[in-house]
Structures are given as C-alpha cells and as structure tokens.
Amino acid sequence: MQQITELNDHDYVTIDYFGKPKQVYVFSTGDNTYSDEWDGSLSEEEIACLNWFLNNIKISDYKREISEYCNEVYSMWSDTQITMDDVEDELDIKAIAINITDTWKSIDGELIYPEISFYGWCKCDDEHGICIGFRDKKFLGIDGQDWTL
C-alpha cells in the first residue's frame, strides 16, 4: 500500500498499469494552484485524494468503459472498433491530474469535473487525448483531456 506524505506538482509516482508498474507525473489544476502562496507542493487534500486513488483504482478495472468510449469516438470518424483486449495498446497514460475545487459547478449545483483522473493520449482521439475521471471515490466517466483542465 502506497502512502505518500508530500509531493510536488509534476513529481512522479508509480501506478499499476495493466498489471505492470508505470511512472506517471502528478499535476494539480485545482484551487491550490491559484493561490499566491502556492509553492508547487500538493495540499493535504490533494495528497489524501492521490493516496486513495493509488491504493484503490486500477486502470485495468475500466477496460470495458474505456473500450466503449473509444468505440464511440471512433464511430465519429472511422470504421475502427476495439475490444477490451485492445485497450492497453489504445492508451498512453502519462499523468494523474488532481482537480480539487469548490467553484466549478453545473447549473443545478452538482460538481461536474473529476477530482482526480488518469490523463494521457489515446489513438481514437489523438487531438484531445483522454481523461478517465473520478469524484467522491467513484468513477465519473471518460472524456477528452480538457475535462479536467
């Protein structure tokens, strides 16, 4: 069980990437980054969210959702279709994005952005990349990279 106690923006951590260790960087896009006093270190809340994520989320558990998302995107411009077995070759996850914020809400007041997400590239949309997002310790969905920015 990983237990990170401090980390700076753009430092690297190891994730379980389809059963293999992979180094990815962690970056913050939330309220912490807009503080005049921010020194680049992740806040306690961001560290807690990251520790939960590293110890509870495996990207391989979301192969079905990822393949469905990719096939939906592919259907807009190609005849390509992938299976769950193709997901590992489809993705290139480079980072974990942490977006702890109190200000971005939808019209009905529900938070619509992920708190934490796998962030990287996918062959189905090499222009917008992929963001596999989680909020309140639950899977939220999959979208392009700008979903968390």
PyMOL commands that set and color helices and strands:
alter all, ss='L'
color gray80, all
select helices_A, chain A and resi 31-34+44-56+59-74+84-90+123-125+145-147
alter helices_A, ss='H'
color red, helices_A
select strands_A, chain A and resi 12-17+20-28+91-98+116-122+130-135+138-143
alter strands_A, ss='S'
color yellow, strands_A
deselect
rebuild
show_as cartoon
